[in-house]
Amino acid sequence: REIRKVCLLLFLIIIVTYFRPIPLSNLLEHAETIEISMQELGVDNGGVSYINESNRAVFSSQEKENIITVARQYNYCRNLSSVFKYEGSKKRHPAKILMLYVEENSQKKTIYITSMQEIIIDNHSYTMADSWEFIDYFQSPPFFD
């Protein structure tokens, strides 16, 4: 009976730890460089699909610090599919995708933040409830003119 309680408690601790919010800033704080680009996907009035992609913007040291400060206000969480590699097999498509290109210790990583409350890191999908708000932060100059 005691073993059952201990196992249940251990299981609950693991579940709570696994699904706890993770600060977005953890992905950026040690970056040597951060670059950004944005894709907007849609269908025009004539029914033709389009993708508008911005040029990559490279952040200065001060801009990088500002972005890290903003990122501290946002979290993402693991979900059940985070365990598996992301295959891009969702039936719906996001309207916007923000790509953060992060270089740390000579290793480059791309972080995809979608307007569908999703963030993809190292080919694993996570949930980011306020992804639209974070994306909107980058919609205006000086990021994209």
C-alpha positions in Angstrom: 0.0 0.0 0.0 2.8 2.4 0.8 4.7 1.5 -2.3 1.5 2.3 -4.3 1.4 5.8 -2.7 5.1 6.4 -3.4 4.7 5.3 -7.0 1.7 7.6 -7.5 3.5 10.5 -5.9 6.5 9.9 -8.1 4.3 9.7 -11.2 2.6 13.0 -10.3 5.9 14.7 -9.8 7.2 13.5 -13.1 4.0 14.7 -14.9 4.1 18.1 -13.3 7.8 18.5 -14.0 7.3 17.4 -17.7 4.4 19.8 -18.4 5.8 22.8 -16.4 6.1 26.1 -18.4 9.6 26.7 -19.8 10.7 30.3 -20.3 11.3 31.2 -24.0 14.3 33.2 -22.9 16.1 30.0 -22.0 16.5 29.4 -25.7 18.1 32.8 -26.3 20.1 33.9 -23.2 23.4 32.3 -24.2 23.1 33.0 -27.9 26.1 34.7 -29.6 23.9 35.8 -32.5 20.2 35.9 -33.1 18.6 36.4 -36.6 15.0 36.5 -37.5 12.7 36.1 -40.4 9.0 35.8 -40.9 6.7 34.0 -43.3 3.1 34.9 -43.9 1.0 32.3 -45.6 -2.4 32.9 -47.1 -4.8 32.9 -50.1 -5.4 36.0 -52.1 -8.8 37.2 -53.5 -8.3 35.1 -56.6 -7.9 31.9 -54.6 -4.2 31.6 -55.2 -2.0 30.5 -52.3 1.0 32.7 -51.4 3.9 32.8 -49.1 5.5 36.2 -48.2 8.9 35.9 -46.6 10.9 38.7 -45.1 14.6 39.0 -45.4 16.6 37.9 -42.3 17.2 40.6 -39.8 20.3 40.3 -37.7 20.1 41.7 -34.2 22.8 44.0 -32.7 23.9 43.3 -29.2 21.4 45.8 -27.8 18.5 44.5 -29.9 19.5 41.0 -28.8 19.2 42.0 -25.1 15.9 43.7 -25.8 14.6 40.5 -27.4 15.7 38.4 -24.5 13.9 40.8 -22.1 10.7 40.4 -24.2 11.2 36.6 -24.4 11.2 36.5 -20.6 7.5 37.3 -20.6 6.7 34.2 -22.7 6.6 30.5 -21.9 6.2 27.3 -23.9 5.1 23.9 -22.6 5.7 20.3 -23.5 2.7 18.4 -24.8 2.2 14.7 -25.5 3.6 15.0 -29.0 6.8 16.7 -27.8 8.3 13.3 -27.2 8.1 12.5 -30.9 9.9 14.2 -33.8 7.7 16.8 -35.6 6.7 15.6 -39.0 4.8 18.7 -40.1 1.7 16.6 -40.6 -0.9 19.0 -39.1 -3.9 19.3 -41.3 -4.2 23.1 -40.8 -1.5 25.6 -41.7 -0.4 28.6 -39.7 -1.0 32.1 -41.0 2.4 33.3 -39.8 5.7 31.6 -38.9 8.5 33.5 -37.0 11.9 31.9 -37.4 14.6 32.6 -34.9 18.1 31.6 -36.0 20.2 31.2 -32.9 23.9 30.5 -32.8 25.5 29.3 -29.5 28.9 27.7 -29.2 29.2 27.5 -33.0 26.1 25.5 -33.2 23.1 26.8 -35.1 19.5 26.2 -34.3 16.3 27.4 -35.9 13.3 27.9 -33.6 9.9 28.1 -35.4 7.1 29.9 -33.7 3.7 29.6 -35.4 0.5 31.6 -35.1 -1.2 28.3 -34.2 0.1 28.3 -30.6 3.0 26.1 -31.6 6.8 26.3 -31.2 9.1 23.8 -32.9 12.5 23.3 -31.4 15.0 20.6 -32.6 12.1 19.0 -34.6 9.9 18.7 -31.5 6.6 20.4 -31.2 5.6 22.3 -28.0 2.7 24.5 -27.1 3.0 28.3 -26.8 -0.3 29.8 -25.8 0.5 33.4 -26.6 2.5 32.8 -29.8 0.5 35.4 -31.8 1.4 38.1 -29.3 5.1 37.3 -29.5 4.9 37.2 -33.4 3.1 40.5 -33.4 5.9 42.1 -31.5 8.1 41.6 -34.5 5.5 42.9 -37.1 6.6 46.5 -37.0 9.9 48.3 -37.7 12.8 48.2 -36.8 12.6 44.4 -37.4 10.9 44.4 -40.9 10.7 47.5 -43.0 
